[in-house]
Amino acid sequence: MHGVRVLIAPDSFGSSLTADEAADAIAGAWRAVAPHDDVLTCPLSDGGPGFVATLHRALGGSLVPVTVTSPVGEQVPAVFLLVGATAYLESAQAIGLPLVPVDRRDPGRTTTRGVGELVAAALAAGAARIVVGLGGSATNDAGAGALVGLAEALGVPGVSATALACGGAPLGAVTEDDLAGLRALRDRLRRVDLVVATDVDVPLLGLQGASAGFAPQKGATPLQAQALERALSDFAHVATSALGDAIRPDLMAGARATSATTRLTTAPGAGAAGGLGFGLGLVGGRLVPGSGFVAEAVGLDARIAEADVVVTGEGRFDWQSLHGKAATEVASRALAHAVPTIVLAGEVLVGRRELSAAGITAAYAVGETPDEVRAALEAPAQTLAARTTRVARTWSR
């Protein structure tokens, strides 16, 4: 009997399951139901947690251990992947939400300083190209702290730790004097190809930006999110002013030229990781979609082309999922090969119209009631496998 060729390509399920663990749970359950199916796994990342592990599996290379500053100022271990002259970094290892105890989660105070230290460590190892995966952060400081960590490690003066490394809340009071060394820092990185692989394509500011769209899940109240929006806006204007003509004009803009501030704040991915995309953009970082970057690295298109159905997933499939996450990247690529895409998620909070527009054939939630969601969080692998069992019976021949 000829079975179905199934490609299992999920992202991580938040902090409950890594992408590897999710792929194994789904694949194991599917094989148990349909042993005649050909089931292959391809764990993914969108730039957030699991970025380095996914690329290490695909590209090889060596893992280099370092110690960096956590969002709350503690020393934490991290690694970066070195493949030839290219270093791959995962910001979540330095500033991830799990690094901050629940009772200390305050995006007005958490800092991205550790990411700057991570980039500096890669430079010290001789990397000429650095790819930083963004996502899953506990921060909302527009990358200000990362600028401090990087400047201090490289010995560039004029980037004030007092003003910039204390979280997002104080950024409204930052002056150009606090950023006097920003241009020199950008110049130091001019010969480095700095690639920023963002997990979402949102801007720095606005209703779907760093503060309004993501700060609440990091512990911010509605009033605090509004205050952070104002602080990041003020910081963006001061930072781009401090750079002056170091930011080249957009020659493609023609008669509709925009300011440097507008270009950098509205760039897709500028709002990723609490605005870290914007901060790295200030020193010449080139923003790219993280899910697309990983898909190319693991050869996802070729794997999809050989499948009859693709199963992807993540912890919660909601509006954020439609803005650059791995599941929609999978669906887009599968659509080009006329292969149906199934999403498995802890929760599905997107309607059929949005699913269809994203190229997703069907989406199944592990938890459809509050009790089921709680059960999924308590036993994520088991409940994901149970849901997969029912899905496999529907999709297998």
N, C-alpha and C positions, 0 to 999 in steps of 0.2 A: 504494500500500500504506500503510495507516494504521499509524504507529509508536507506540511506547510513550512517554508523557510522563514524563520522568525529571527529578527534582529532586535536584541534587547539593548537599548541605548539610553539609560536614564542619567540624570544629574543626581547629586546628593539629595536626600530628603531632610533638608535643614540640618540640625545637629543630631537628628535621630539615627540616620543611616548615611554612610558614605555612598558615593556612586557605585563603588565595587560591591558593597554590601547589598544595596538595592538591586543591582543587576543579578547578583547571585540568588537573592530571594525570589525574584520574578522568574528567572530561568529555571530554578529548581522546581518551583510549583508548576510551571508550564510543562516541563519534561515529565513530571509525575502524572499529569492529566493526559498528555499527548506524547507518548514515548516515540512515536513514529515521526514527529516533527524534527526538523533540523534547527536547533536553537543555538544561536551565537550571541555573545555579549560584547558590548563596546561602551563601557562607562565613559561619561562625558563630564565636562565642567563648562561653566559660562564665564570663568574668570574668578569666581568665588572659591569657596572651600573645595579642595580636591584638584585645583588647577595644576599644581606641581606634580602630584602623584599621577595624574592622567598623562601629562606630557612625558614624565619619566618612563612610563610604560611604553609609550609610542616611540620616543626618541632615544632612549638610553641615556648616557651621560652619567655624571657623578653628582651626588648630593653633598652639599657643603654646609655643615652645621654652623650656626651663629647664635648669638644671644642679643635680643633687642628689647626695647622698651614697650611695655603693654599700654593699652589705652588709659590705664589708671596709674602708670608710672612704675610698674613692677618689671623685673627682668624675666623674660620668657624665652624658651628655646624656639628656634625656627631653622629652616633650611632653604637653600636655593639650589636649583638645578643648573649645572654648568655643562653645556654641550658645545665643545669647541670654544669659540669666542662669544657665545651667546649664553646669557644667564636668564633663567626663568624664575620669577619671584611670585609669591602668593601673599597678597596684603592681609588676608584673613589670618595668617599665622602670626602676624604682629598686632593686628587691631580687630580680630574677630569678636563677635558678640559673646561667644562662650568664654572668652578671657575675662569678662567682667561679671562679677557676682550680681545676681538680680537686684539686690538692695543697693548696688553702687552704679546702676545704669543711669547715666545722666549725659546725654549727647551735648549738653552745654559745657561739659568739663572734660570729656574724654578726648585724647589726642592721637594724631596719626604719626607722632614722632618716630615710632619704631619702623615705619615703612621707609622713611628717609635713611635710617641706619641700615636697613636691609639693602637698599639701592647702593649705598656707599660701600657696603661689604662686597657686593658684586663687582663694583668698580675696582676695589682693592685686589680682587682675584684676577683682574686683567680682562674683564668682559668689555667688549667693544659694542655689543648690542645687548640691551636689557629689556626684557618683556615682563611687565608687572601686571598680574591678574588682580582685578578689583571686584570686590563683592563680599557680602556677609559681614560688614563692619559694625562696630559699636560706636562709631564716630560721626561727627557732623561739623568738621572744622575747615571744610574746603581745602584740605591738604596743607593748612598753615603749619601744623606740627611737623609734617614730613619735610617741609622746607628747612625747618630748624635742624632736624636730625641730620639732614643731608649736608647743610652748610657747616655744622659743627664738625662732622666727620671729615669733611674736605678742607677744613681750616679756612673757610670763607667768612670774614667778619661782616657785620652789618645786617644780620637777620636775627631780630630780637627774640630770644627764648621767652623772656618775660611776657611779651605781648602776644606771641604766636603759638606757644606750646601749652596753653592752658585751656584748650577746648574752643568750641565755637562761640560761646556766649560773649567773651570779651572782644571779639573781632571787630565790633562796631567802633571801638576806640582806637584801632590801629592807625598809625600815621605813616607817611612816606619815610620818615626817619627810621621807623622800625623795620623798614624794608630797603634800607639804603644799599645793602649788599645783594639784593635780588638779581640785579642785572649781571653782576660779576658771577653769581652762581649759575645763571643761565649760560654765560660765556664758558664756564668751566665744563659744561656738559655739551658744548656745541659739537664735539667730535664723537659723541656717543649717540647711537641710534636708540632712543628711548621710546619703546612701544607700550601703550597703556591699553590692556585688554579688559574692557568694561563689561560687567554683567548685565547692565541695563543701558538703554540709549537715551535716558532722560537728561534734561538740561540741569544746570546748577540751581536755577531759581524757578519760581512759579508753582502752580498747583500740583504738578507731577515732578517737581524738583527735589533736591536733597532734603530740605527741611519739611515741606508740606507733605511730601509723599512717603518719606521713610523715617524721619525722626521719631514719630510716635511709636514705632515698633522697637525703637532703641531706648524707650523710657521717657520721651518728652510728652508734656501735657500740651493741649492745643494752644494755650497762651505761649508756652515756651517755644513751640514750633514757629509761631509767628515772629517771636523775638529773634530766633535763629535765622529766619528768612531775611530780616532786616540787617542783622549783623553780617551775614555772608554777602549780601548785596553791597554793603559799605566796604567790606574787605576787598571784594572784586574790583571796585572802582579804584581804590587806593593802590592795589597791587599792579594793575595794568598801567596806572599812571606812573608808578615807580619804574616800570620797565621802559616807558617812553617809546622811542622808535626802534627798540630792540625787537619789537614784534613787527614783522614785515606787513605791509598793506596787502589786502586781498585783491590781487590783480584780476580775478574773475568776477569781482563784484560790479565792475563797470560804474554806471551812474548811480547805482544803489549801494554805494560803499557803506559799510557799517563800522562802528567803532571797534577797537580791539576788545574792549570790555564785552560788548554784545557778542562778538564772534566767539570769544572764549567761554562765556557763560551759557550760550545757547548751543554749543557744540554737542552733538549726541554723545552721551556718556560723561559729560562734565559733572553731572550730579551723582555719578556712581560713587559708592563707598563714602557717602556723606560729603560729596564734593571733592574727593581726592582726585578725581579725573581732571577737575579744573586746576587744582594745585600743581599737578604734574605737567599740565599743559603750559603753565607759566614758565617752566624751565625747559620747554621745547618738546615735551612728550606728545607723541602722535597717537590719538585715540582711535581704537578699532573695536569692533564688536568681539567680545571674548568668546561667545559661543561659536561664531564663525571661524575665529582663529583656531580654536581647538578642533573643530570639525575638519579643517584642512590638515591639521597636524596628524590626526589619527586616520585620515583617508576615509572619512565617513561616506562620501558619495559612492565610492566603489563598493562599500559594504551594503549600502542601501540598494544599489542596482541589482544585487544578487538575492535580495529578500522578497518575500511575498507580502510581508507585513512588518511594520516597525513598531516596537513598543518603547515609549519613552516615559519620563515621569519626573516628579519633584515633590517636595513636601506639600506645598500649597500652590494650586494653579489659580491665579487671580489676575488682576489687571497688570501687575508687574510682569507676569509671564509673557504678556503680549509685547513687551518692550525690550526684547533682546535676549530672553532666557533660552536655555538649551532646548526645551521642548518645542518652541516655535521654530527654532533653527532646524531641528530635525524634520519637522512637518514641512517646512519650505523646501528642503532638499528632497524629501520623499515625494512631494507633489510633482517635482520635475521629472521623476522617474515613474510616475503613476502608481506609486506604492502607498497603500493606506497607512495612516499613522494613528496609533492608539495612545492615549495618555492615561497613566495611572498616577494618582496623586493622593496625598493624605486627605486633602479637601479640594473640591472643584467649585470655584466661585465665579465661573464665567459661563455665560449663556450659550445656547446652541448657535446663535448668529455669529458671535465672536469666534467660537470654535471653528465654524465653517470658514469664516474669513481668513483664519490663520492656517487653513489647510488641514485641520485635524478632523479625522473621520469620527472618532468617538472618544469620550473622556469618562473615566470611572473613578469615583472617590472611594478611598478605603473607609473613611468615616463620613456617613451621611447624616448622623444625628450627633448631638453633643456627647452622648454616652459613647458612641462609636469612635468619635474623635479622641476622647480620653483614652479609650482602650488602645487605639492606634499609637498614641504617644507612649503608653506603658509597655507595649509589645510590638514595636514597629515592624520587625522582620516577619513575625508570625502573622500579623494582620494583613500585611502587604501580600504575603504568600496566599493567604486565604482568599483575598480579593482576586488575585491572579488566577486562582483555580477556577473561579466562576467565569472570568473573562476568556480563559483558554478554551473552555467548553463551547463558548460562542464562536470563537474565531478559528479554531482548529477544524480540520475536515473530519 
